[in-house]
Amino acid sequence: MGATDFALEPGRWEVRNRRLVGDRWEEFDAISEAEAMLGGLGNVDHFHAPGYEGFSLRLYDPEPGEWRSWWSSTPRPGRLDPPVEGRFEDGRGRFEADDVLDGVPIRMRFDWTEMTGDSARWDQAFSLDCGKTWEPNWTMWLRRQPSALA
């Protein structure tokens, strides 16, 4: 797969979100607009939800065959999170990185699954014990919006 792993990304996407906030789950809708760049070796997406904005930058490094993905959002302005790194195997993408959240070291994991040309699922989980156990805290279900040119 490699450089075409995120080929589903270019376009406008409806995003159904389920996110853990404190001890309760909240659900909300968003729009993500994605664009390929660097001949398919990268992409950027811009995430819009009421009261929340973020973006991802993803770059493919052909030598190790891995993707890196950076995130920035309005809750943590002026910060580009450390990149999660990983690859796709058997239709699933797994990406991990170390970070610090509210002064606490964490391991974070992003999983991309259920990927088709028109839909995908993204899950985020955090670990406080170096990856021995994981707490899921955000799921997005993405569905491509029809093109205005269709």
C-alpha positions in Angstrom: 0.0 0.0 0.0 2.3 2.8 1.2 1.8 6.2 -0.4 -1.8 5.4 -1.4 -3.0 4.5 2.1 -4.8 7.8 2.6 -6.1 7.9 -0.9 -9.6 8.1 0.6 -8.9 11.5 2.1 -9.2 14.2 -0.6 -12.7 15.7 -0.6 -15.4 16.9 1.9 -16.4 14.5 4.6 -19.3 14.4 7.1 -17.9 13.3 10.5 -20.0 11.8 13.3 -18.0 12.1 16.5 -18.2 10.4 19.9 -15.7 11.8 22.4 -15.1 11.2 26.1 -15.2 14.4 28.0 -14.4 13.8 31.7 -16.6 10.8 32.6 -19.3 11.2 29.9 -19.5 10.7 26.2 -20.6 13.6 23.9 -21.6 13.2 20.4 -21.5 15.9 17.7 -21.2 16.4 13.9 -18.4 18.0 12.0 -17.1 18.6 8.5 -13.6 17.7 7.4 -12.1 19.0 4.1 -9.1 17.1 2.9 -6.6 17.7 0.1 -3.8 15.6 -1.2 -0.3 17.1 -1.8 3.2 16.2 -2.8 2.0 13.8 -5.5 0.1 11.7 -2.9 2.9 11.5 -0.4 1.0 13.8 1.9 -2.4 15.3 2.8 -3.9 17.9 5.0 -7.4 18.1 6.4 -9.3 20.9 8.1 -11.8 19.8 10.8 -14.8 22.1 11.6 -17.3 21.6 14.4 -19.3 24.0 16.5 -16.8 25.7 18.9 -13.9 23.5 17.7 -11.5 23.6 14.8 -8.4 21.5 14.0 -6.2 20.2 11.2 -4.0 17.2 10.4 -0.9 17.1 8.3 0.1 13.6 7.1 3.3 12.8 5.3 4.5 9.4 4.0 8.2 8.5 4.4 8.9 5.8 1.7 12.2 4.6 3.2 10.7 3.0 6.4 7.2 2.8 4.7 5.6 4.8 7.4 3.2 7.7 7.8 3.5 10.5 10.3 0.5 12.5 11.3 0.5 15.9 13.2 -2.5 17.5 14.8 -3.4 21.0 16.0 -6.7 22.3 17.4 -8.3 25.2 19.1 -8.3 23.7 22.6 -4.5 23.7 22.5 -3.7 26.8 20.4 -0.1 27.4 19.2 0.8 23.7 19.5 1.5 21.1 16.9 1.1 17.7 18.7 4.0 15.2 18.3 3.4 13.0 15.2 1.8 9.7 15.6 3.8 7.2 13.4 2.7 4.0 11.8 1.5 2.1 8.8 -1.3 0.2 7.2 -1.4 -3.6 7.2 -4.3 -5.8 6.3 -6.7 -2.9 5.8 -6.0 -1.3 9.2 -3.8 1.7 10.0 -2.2 1.9 13.5 -0.2 5.0 14.6 1.3 5.7 18.0 3.3 8.4 19.8 4.3 9.6 23.3 2.8 12.9 24.5 2.0 14.8 27.6 -1.6 15.7 28.5 -2.3 18.0 31.5 1.2 17.4 32.7 0.8 13.6 32.6 2.9 11.5 30.2 0.7 9.4 27.9 1.0 7.0 24.9 -1.6 7.8 22.3 -2.8 5.5 19.5 -4.9 6.3 16.4 -6.5 3.4 14.5 -8.0 3.8 11.0 -10.4 0.9 10.0 -13.5 0.2 7.9 -11.9 2.2 5.1 -13.6 2.4 1.7 -13.5 5.0 -1.0 -16.5 6.8 0.7 -16.2 6.0 4.4 -13.8 5.3 7.2 -13.6 5.0 11.0 -10.9 6.6 13.2 -10.4 5.7 16.9 -8.2 7.4 19.4 -7.1 5.8 22.7 -4.6 6.9 25.5 -2.4 4.7 27.7 -1.0 5.8 31.1 1.1 2.6 31.4 3.3 2.7 28.3 0.8 0.8 26.2 -0.1 -2.1 28.5 -3.7 -0.9 28.7 -5.7 1.6 26.6 -8.6 3.9 27.3 -10.6 4.7 24.1 -11.6 8.4 24.1 -12.7 9.4 20.6 -14.3 7.8 17.6 -15.0 9.4 14.3 -17.1 7.9 11.5 -16.4 9.6 8.2 -18.6 9.6 5.2 -17.8 11.4 1.9 -20.1 14.1 0.9 -21.2 14.1 -2.7 -19.1 16.3 -5.0 -20.7 19.5 -6.1 -19.6 18.7 -9.6 -21.4 15.3 -9.7 
